Amino acid sequence: PHHALQPIVLSFGAIPTGKSKSRSILLTNLNHAPVEISAPTAALGNMDVTIGLIPSVLQEAFKGLMKRKSGGGNNDTAHFLHHSSVAKDFFSKFKLKFDIVPSTRAGGTELVSLFHRHAVVDAFQNASEYLRANYIGDEEKKMECSCGFMLAIDGSYAKEIVTRKVGKKKWIIPPGGVARFMVSVKAPSKSELKNDVTPFVGTGLVLETNHGQALPIVLTYSAIAGQLQLKPTGDFNASDVTERTHNVGGTELTEEATLLTVQVPLTLKDPTITPSVDSFAQRNGVALSIESTFSQDIYLSEIRSCNKWFNVFLPSNNAAARAFFNNKGASNFLRIKGKDSETTTDSSQEKEDKSVPTILPLGKVLSALSCSHPSGDNS
């Protein structure tokens, strides 16, 4: 059948090699009839799209049903489900549902009542199993028309994708509803890439409506084969490697990360107002370094606090870092050498050194409460 193409372009930004990242897209139905959404290509290669998930509180739904009059009285079934301990225990196991809710754009119109009239709640305990059994299976099929692809913009990587996973069942967006879909992509492994930063463009995922709309999804991202990390200079205790689990579109993504907690002294003086805090920092600050696992040199443009109520005061004990922090400006960069920049005369030793991160001392660091925000700012 003929379809009206309406491409969706998503930018994922930077993704570490071998890691996954997700973004949401919202589809709103402001028609007076339900819209069916299918996924003729729900997953291929390192990309997939599926419905978003939110916590399900079925007891709240029963409470709402109790307010409806049935034959001049309250709904007895809803009253039982809301108050029965057996029912509460049973329905408490269904902790998730699809993220299809009334749209704020439908507020104040008859679409709100139409939404509740047509809405069907899918509640379940295990998102991965439920989606696999009812919506997206494990079987891969050949692409019928065009193939999907994942290409590096610099020409260093090209992969044509000829098989896909097809959605088995349609999602229904009631009148006045909005559905959130999750698009996920996994960056190639570090061994597959030649450069520290590799920009990608990929496509092949498609959503379709029962009204002849085809929504091909085009995504862009940059695979990052290294990282910068602040570390205390000298001996320090890092926390154990922790596992952080994210639920993305019904898929459990487990990520290992080493979290470093550094106790940095706090002063109530604002370093932008009181320059003499430099001497205090040199006596009481924590010496930090930047560790780089990039192969090539990285040029740092700024280090700042992510909380505007606190300043990070960075006096330095080496010439390069001191010049960087003292001369603010668009053309001022701090060079952090890459692993390939470190050379030795022994070839075997050089090969070994390339697996070792490079370290640049910054000097002693101090945090300071900022005094430059208006009293009316309550963030």
N, C-alpha and C positions, 0 to 999 in steps of 0.2 A: 504494500500500500504506500501511497504518497504521504510523506511527512514534511511538516514545516520545521526546518532546522533552526534551533535557537541555542547556539553553543554557550557553555558556561566556562569561563576562564578563571582558574584559581591559582593564586601565588602562595606557595608554602614557605618561602623564605629559605633560611639555612637549615639543613638537616645533617647531623653527624652521620658518617658512613656506617651502614649496617643498622641504622635506627629508623623508626617509623614516626610519622607525624600525620595528624588528621585536621581537617577543617570541615566546617558545617556549611550547608546550603539550605535555604528555606524556600519551600514551595507553598504558595498561598492560593486557596480556592475561594474566590469571591463570587462564584456562580451559585445559582439556586439548585444545582444538582451536584451529586458527588463526582469527584474526579478520581479515576484509577491510575496508579503509577506502577509501571512495570520496569524491570531492569533486564533488558535483553542481553546486556553485557554488564554483569554485576562485579566481576573480578577477572583480571588478566594480568599476567606478569607480577609486578610488585605493586599493583594498584587495585583498589576495591572500593565499592560504594554500597552502603546499606542504610537502613533507617536508623535514626538516632534513638537513644533510650533515655528514660527518666525514671525516678523512683515511683513505684505504684503504691498508693494508699487506698486500698479498696474499702476500708472502713469509712473513709470520708464519703465515698460514693453512696454507701448504704445510708449514711446520715442525711445526704441530700434527698435520697428517695423517700425517706420518712416524712419529709416536709410536703410531699405531694399527696393530694387527697385522692382516695380511691373509694367510690361509692359512699361518699359523705364522711369517711373516716380515714385514719392513717393506714399506710401500706403495712399490713401485718407481716408480710414476708421480709420487707426491709427492716422492720423493727426487730424481728427475730435474728436476722443476720448481723445486725449492729450490736446486739446485746448478748448473744450466745457465746459462751467461752469456747465451745467446740468450733463454731464458725470462725471466731477470731483466730484461733490457733491454725485452722486450715488455710484461711485466706492470707495469713501473715507470711506464708511461705512464698507467695507470688510477689516478689519485691520489685519487679521491673515491668515497664510497659513501653509501647512505642511513643515517641515524642510527637504526637498529633494532638494539638490543643486548639481552642478557639483563638482566632486572630484578633488582635486589638483593632485592626482595620475594619472589622465587622461589628464593632461595638455600637449599640444604639439602633441596630437594624434587625429585621426579621431573620437574618442569617444566623443569629445567635440561637434562636429556638430551633432552626433547621439543623444546626450543628448537633445539638443534643438529641434530636429525633433520629439522626442518621448515624451517630457515632457508635462504633463498636470497639470495646476495650480488649486488647490482647495483653493479658498479664501472664507472667511466667517467672520461673525460678532461675533457670540457667539460660542466659541469652544466646550463647554460642550454640548449644544443642537445639534450642527452639528455632533459631534462624536456619540452621543447617537442615533440620527436618522438614520445615514448612516453607521456607522462602528461598534459600540459596544452598544448593547441594554441593557435593564434592566433585561431581562428574564434570570433566572438561570437554567442550565440544569445539570443533573447528570453526573459525570465523568464516562466514558465508560470503561476504562482499569484500570489504577492505580489512586490512590487518591493523592491529594496534602497534604502537611503537614507543620506544624510550630512547631519545637522542641527546647526546651531549652537544651543546651549542658550539663548542670549540672543535668538534669532530673527533674527539678522542674516544668516544663510546657510541655504539649504535646497536640497538636490539630490536628486531621485528618480532611481534608477538602474534602467533597464528591460532592459539587456542584460548578459550574463555569459559567462565562459569556463568550459566544463565539463571536468572531469577525464576523460581517455579510458581510463585504466587504473587498477586498484586496487592499493593497497599492502597487503601481507600482514604481519601481526604474528604471529609464531609463538607457541606456548604458552610462557608465562613470559617473554615479551619486552616491551620498552617502546619505543615509537616517539616521536621528537620531531618535532613539526610547527612550522613557522615562519609566523607571521601578521605581515604587513607592511602599513603604512598610510603614505600620503604626505599631508602637510598641504597645504591650498590655497596658492596663491601669494599674496604680499602684496597684489597689486592686487585680489584677490577679497575681501579682508577690510576691515572698517571700524575695528576696534579693535586695540590692541596685543596683548591676550590674548583669544582666542576659544575657549571650551570647546565640544567637539564630542561627539556620540554617533552611531555608525553601525552598520549591520548589513547582512546579505545573504549573507555567507560561510557555507557549510554543509559539514560533514563527516558521513558516514553509515557505519554498519556493516552487515554482512550479517545482523545479528541484530535489525534493526528499530530501532536507535537513531539518532536524528537529533541532531546537535550544531550548532545554529546559534551563530554567534560574534557577540557584541556587543562593540564596542570603544569606549573613551572616550579622549580626549586633549585637550590645549589647544594651539592653534596660537599661536606666539609670533612677533610681527611686529617684533621688535627684540632688542637684546642689550646687555649691559654688558660692558665689556672694560677691564682694567687696562693702562695704557700709561705709559711713562716721560714725564715732563714735559720739554718742549723737544725738541731734536733727538735722534733715535734711529734705529737701523738695524733694520728688521724683516726677518725672513727672507722669502725668496720665497714666493709662493703655491704651496702643495703640494697634490697630489691624493692623497686617501686613498680606497682602494677596499675596499669591504666586500662579501663574498659573503653574500647574504641569500636563503635559500630557492632557490638556484640563479640568482639575479639579481645581476648586478654593479652595485653602487650606487657612483657616483663622487661624492665630495664635495670641494669646494674649501675650503681653510681657510688663513688667514694666521696663522702661528705666531710669537708674539713671545717671544723669550728675553731675560730681564732678569737681569743679574748683580747679585745682592743680597748685600752684605757679610754675613759670618757672625761672630757673637760667641759665645763659650762661656758668657757670663753669661746667666742666666735672667731675663728682664725682669719675671717675676712675683715674683722674689726680690730683684732688684737694680734699684731705680728709677733709679739713676744712669746706667743705660745710655742714657737719653734724650739726654744731652749727646753721647754717642758717636755715636748715630744721626744727630743733627743735623749732625755734622761729616762722617760717612762714609756715611750712608744714600743710597739712590737715591730721587729725587723721582718719585712716581707720581701719576697722575690716573685718574679713572674716566671712560670715554667711553660715552655712551648714544646709541643710535639709536632709542629709543622715542619715540613722539609725545607721550605724556603723561608727567607726573612719575612717577618711581619712588622708592620709599622703601626704603632699604637698612637691613636689621636687623642684619647681622653680617658681618665679614670675619675669616676664621680660616684656619689652615693645614690642608691636607688630610692632613698627616702629623703624627701626635700626638707624634713625637719632636722636632718643631721648632715654635717659636712664631714668629708674625709680629708684629713690634713696629712699631706705626704711630703714632709721634708726628706732630703736625700743625702746619702753619704758617698755618692759617686758622681763624677762630672756629667755623664750623659743624662742620668735621671734628674740631676739638679737643674740642668739647662732646660729639660723638657717641662718640669713643673713650674719653673720661674718665668718662662717665656710663653705665655698663653697666646694662641693664634692659630689661624687656619693652616698655616704652612709649617707648624711645629709638630714633629712626629718623633716618637721614641723607637729606635730600631731594636727589634728582638731577633737575634740570629736564629736561623733555622738549622735543623740537624745536618743538612747538606753543606752548610757554610763552615762547619767544623772539619778541618782537614788534619791528617797526620801523615807521617812518612811511611808508616807501616800499613799496608793495604788491609791486612786482616783486622788490625786494630780499628781502622777507619770504618770497616763494615760493621764492627761491633758498636762503635760510637754512634752510628746513625740510628740505632734503636733506643738510644738514651736521650731523653728530653734535654733541651738547653735551658739554662737558668740565668735570669738577669736580676741582680739585686736592685731593689728600689730604695731601700733605706727604712727608717722607722716610721710607722704609721700610727695616727691618733685619730679618734673620732671626736667630733665636737658638736654640741647642740647649737643649731643655727638660730640666730636672733633676727633674721631678716624677713620674717613672714608676719603678715598682719594678724592682730589678735582675733579677728573675725574668722580666720581660717581654722575650721574644726576638723580637717581631714585626718 
